[in-house]
Amino acid sequence: MRDCLAWGNTPVKRFAAHLKKGAMRKSSPDFSRARSLMQEAEKRKTFLDIILRKTGVSELNANYCIEQAYDVLIELIRAILHMEGYNSPDGASHEAEVSYLLELQFSYADAVFMDDLRYHQDQIKRHGRSYDVEYATKALTFLKNMHRRLKMIISTRI
């Protein structure tokens, strides 16, 4: 079986490949940490919603919207991972966390868009790249859809 699934030009490694190389490991479920991550994700999303109701998406806040969309979703994915007893030894395996979407039966397109979002938020934080309203709007639409779906998954595991 291949370690990667390709969608377009972006390969997304299978979660099993990340386990194999030690980027993620199986341990005991940690529901306390999962709850904390869920609460933080909800606070972030609520704050983002308040800001967007007041200002809308603009060139001024496009990067902020992209960063927050990624942060909300990755925290929900991490919450599920902790409920399932997975964690990252170094706490920084974003690619492995994103690939877990495939284990949760999300589409390849969803996993690739989340991986692209991971890449773009990194470009903002580490390289000072600026994005436009169009990409920020796509990120927010993706957030709305994925947030709902991830919350449904979480509700079945609590």
ZILINFEN-V559234 format. One line per field, one symbol per residue. ss: DSSP state (h for helix, s for strand, l for the rest). psi: psi as a letter, one per 40 degrees, with the letter a starting at -180 (. if undefined). A space follows every 10 residues. Layout:
ss->???
psi->???
This chain:
ss->lllsssslls ssslhhhhhh hlllssllll hhhhhhhhhh hhhhhhhhhh hhhhhlllll lhhhhhhhhh hhhhhhhhhh hhhllsslll lllhhhhhhh hhhllllhhh hhhhhhhhhh hhhhhhhlll llhhhhhhhh hhhhhhhhhh hhhhhhhl
psi->hieihhhbeh hhiidddddd eediihaiig dddddddddd dddddddddd dddddihidd eddddddddd dddddddddd dddefiihde efgddddddd dddefiiddd dddddddddd ddddddefii iidddddddd dddddddddd dddddee.
